[in-house]
Amino acid sequence: MMTSYSSRPSLNRLFSYCLSVGTLTTLSLLLGFAPSLSTRHSYSLDFSSQASAQDNQQKLRNYAVSVMAMELGRQNAYNEIKKLVGTPPNIECSKPDSLNALPANAKAIAVNYCNQSRKIVESNGLTIETFNQITVNMQKDPALQAQIQKIMLDIQTKK
């Protein structure tokens, strides 16, 4: 009997893709990197020129690097809070009320994570506003989501 393993790399890629999508979605929902509906400010990615496209490509790469760098800390913070309060409520860094609803020890963990996340995003050359807007755009645009997933896979395979 002959067994073919030719589909194994594609299964690994599919698994990595699904894991990355889940990570991005969970991160944005749990930690406040979520849509901000405001008519006063509009942030968008403009692909109208080559220079702008290169700048946007760098922003997307910085976004992917930031998300990947935050993931372990997010998991650790979530697990620590879960030990303290059971199933954690929806925690959003940009909404102080979601943090204030936590007991003091759990709140300290969440605040620490939010501060670390902000530093990671900023150290990768993005503002929180830009990071959040890319998250919103990615959730609305499957092509952008696929582009970010490809960047994340490229980063993972280069390690």
C-alpha positions as CSV (number, residue, x, y, z in Angstrom):
1,M,0.0,0.0,0.0
2,M,1.3,3.4,-0.9
3,T,0.7,6.5,1.2
4,S,1.1,10.0,-0.1
5,Y,2.1,12.8,2.2
6,S,1.8,15.5,-0.5
7,S,-1.2,17.1,1.2
8,R,0.6,17.4,4.6
9,P,2.2,20.8,3.8
10,S,-1.2,22.2,2.6
11,L,-2.9,20.9,5.8
12,N,-0.2,22.6,7.9
13,R,-0.7,25.9,6.0
14,L,-4.5,25.6,6.4
15,F,-4.0,25.0,10.1
16,S,-1.6,27.9,10.4
17,Y,-4.0,30.1,8.5
18,C,-7.0,29.2,10.7
19,L,-4.9,29.7,13.8
20,S,-3.8,33.1,12.7
21,V,-7.3,34.2,11.8
22,G,-8.5,33.0,15.2
23,T,-5.7,34.8,17.0
24,L,-6.3,38.1,15.2
25,T,-10.1,37.9,15.8
26,T,-9.7,36.9,19.5
27,L,-7.1,39.5,20.1
28,S,-9.3,42.3,18.7
29,L,-12.4,41.2,20.5
30,L,-10.9,40.5,24.0
31,L,-8.4,43.3,24.3
32,G,-10.0,46.4,23.0
33,F,-8.4,46.5,19.6
34,A,-11.8,46.8,18.2
35,P,-13.8,49.0,15.9
36,S,-14.3,52.5,16.9
37,L,-17.2,54.0,15.1
38,S,-16.6,57.7,14.7
39,T,-17.6,60.0,12.0
40,R,-15.0,62.6,12.9
41,H,-12.0,60.5,12.2
42,S,-11.5,58.3,9.2
43,Y,-8.4,56.2,8.8
44,S,-8.1,54.1,5.7
45,L,-5.4,52.4,3.7
46,D,-4.9,54.1,0.4
47,F,-3.4,51.9,-2.4
48,S,-3.6,54.6,-5.1
49,S,0.2,55.1,-5.6
50,Q,3.2,52.9,-5.5
51,A,4.8,54.9,-2.6
52,S,1.5,54.7,-0.7
53,A,1.2,51.0,-1.4
54,Q,4.8,50.4,-0.2
55,D,4.0,52.4,3.0
56,N,0.8,50.4,3.5
57,Q,2.6,47.1,2.9
58,Q,5.0,48.1,5.7
59,K,2.1,49.0,8.0
60,L,0.6,45.6,7.3
61,R,3.9,43.9,8.1
62,N,4.2,45.9,11.3
63,Y,0.7,45.0,12.1
64,A,1.4,41.3,11.6
65,V,4.6,41.5,13.7
66,S,2.7,43.3,16.5
67,V,-0.1,40.7,16.6
68,M,2.3,37.8,16.7
69,A,4.4,39.5,19.4
70,M,1.3,40.1,21.5
71,E,-0.2,36.6,21.3
72,L,1.8,34.8,24.0
73,G,1.1,37.7,26.4
74,R,-2.5,37.7,25.5
75,Q,-2.8,34.0,26.2
76,N,-1.0,34.3,29.5
77,A,-3.1,37.2,30.7
78,Y,-6.3,35.5,29.7
79,N,-5.3,32.3,31.5
80,E,-4.3,34.2,34.7
81,I,-7.5,36.2,34.7
82,K,-9.5,33.0,34.1
83,K,-7.9,31.4,37.2
84,L,-9.0,34.4,39.2
85,V,-12.5,35.0,37.9
86,G,-13.6,31.9,36.0
87,T,-14.6,32.8,32.5
88,P,-13.3,36.3,31.9
89,P,-15.8,38.9,30.7
90,N,-15.2,40.8,27.4
91,I,-12.1,42.9,28.2
92,E,-11.3,45.8,25.9
93,C,-8.2,47.9,26.5
94,S,-9.8,51.0,25.0
95,K,-12.8,50.7,27.3
96,P,-11.9,51.5,30.9
97,D,-15.3,50.2,32.1
98,S,-14.5,46.7,30.9
99,L,-11.3,46.8,33.0
100,N,-12.9,48.5,36.0
101,A,-15.5,45.6,36.2
102,L,-12.7,43.2,37.1
103,P,-11.5,42.5,40.6
104,A,-8.3,44.4,41.5
105,N,-5.9,41.5,41.0
106,A,-7.4,40.6,37.6
107,K,-7.6,44.3,36.6
108,A,-3.9,44.6,37.3
109,I,-3.1,41.7,34.9
110,A,-5.4,43.2,32.2
111,V,-3.9,46.7,32.5
112,N,-0.4,45.3,32.4
113,Y,-1.2,43.4,29.2
114,C,-2.8,46.5,27.7
115,N,0.3,48.5,28.5
116,Q,2.6,45.9,27.0
117,S,0.4,45.6,23.9
118,R,0.5,49.4,23.4
119,K,4.3,49.3,23.7
120,I,4.6,46.4,21.2
121,V,2.4,48.2,18.6
122,E,4.2,51.5,19.0
123,S,7.6,49.8,18.9
124,N,6.6,48.4,15.5
125,G,6.0,51.9,14.2
126,L,2.2,52.0,14.4
127,T,-0.2,54.1,16.4
128,I,-3.0,52.4,18.3
129,E,-5.4,54.1,16.0
130,T,-3.7,52.7,12.9
131,F,-3.5,49.3,14.5
132,N,-7.2,49.4,15.4
133,Q,-8.2,50.6,11.9
134,I,-6.3,47.8,10.2
135,T,-8.1,45.4,12.5
136,V,-11.5,46.9,11.5
137,N,-10.5,46.9,7.8
138,M,-9.3,43.3,8.0
139,Q,-12.6,42.1,9.5
140,K,-14.5,43.8,6.7
141,D,-12.2,42.8,3.8
142,P,-11.3,39.2,3.1
143,A,-8.6,40.2,0.6
144,L,-6.9,42.3,3.3
145,Q,-7.3,39.5,5.8
146,A,-5.7,37.1,3.3
147,Q,-2.9,39.5,2.7
148,I,-2.1,39.8,6.4
149,Q,-2.3,36.0,6.7
150,K,0.3,35.7,3.9
151,I,2.6,38.2,5.7
152,M,2.2,36.2,8.9
153,L,3.0,33.0,7.2
154,D,6.0,34.5,5.5
155,I,7.3,35.8,8.8
156,Q,6.8,32.4,10.4
157,T,8.6,30.5,7.6
158,K,11.6,32.9,7.8
159,K,12.2,32.1,11.5
